[in-house]
């Protein structure tokens, strides 16, 4: 069979998780969402959290349950419905926000272009 440990590159995985320090934004927390019951996420999460390092490990939270339970659980972290994607019963519509952001960026680039 396929031996995952034979093909696992520990140094590359550490570098991949280290990329968040080089991004122009600060990652404060990661919220993973999964359906109710056991899932692959619950099996893989401890490994991923270990590879991520202590800073990100302490800021990773997994939410399980129905979409409404997940959305309600976000309230404990100060995330209201306006911050949560519509897929999880929130009111944030990513496509509309992305289109507005792209329109704004293009307008700024046109102003900056001589």
C-alpha positions, 0 to 999 in steps of 0.5 A: 500500500501507500506509505504516507511516512515514506513520502512525507517531507517534514522540512517542506511542511514546516516551511509551508506553515511558516509562510504565515509569518511572511504574509502581509496580514496577521493570522490571529486564529483559524476556525475549522468547521466540520459536520456533526460526528467523527470526521477525517478532520478530527483525525488529521487535526492533531498532526496539522496542529503539531506541524504548525507550531505552538503559536498557531496551535493555540489559535486553532479551533475546530467547530462541529455540529450543524451549520446553525450550531457552528454559527452560534458557536462563533459568537463566543469568539466575537464573530457575528453573523455578518462575519460568517459566510452564508454557507454556515447560516451567516450573512457574509456573501463572499462573492459580493464582497470580493467583487466590491474589493476588486472594483476598489483595487482596480480604481486605485490602480487606475489612479496610481498609473501615470 
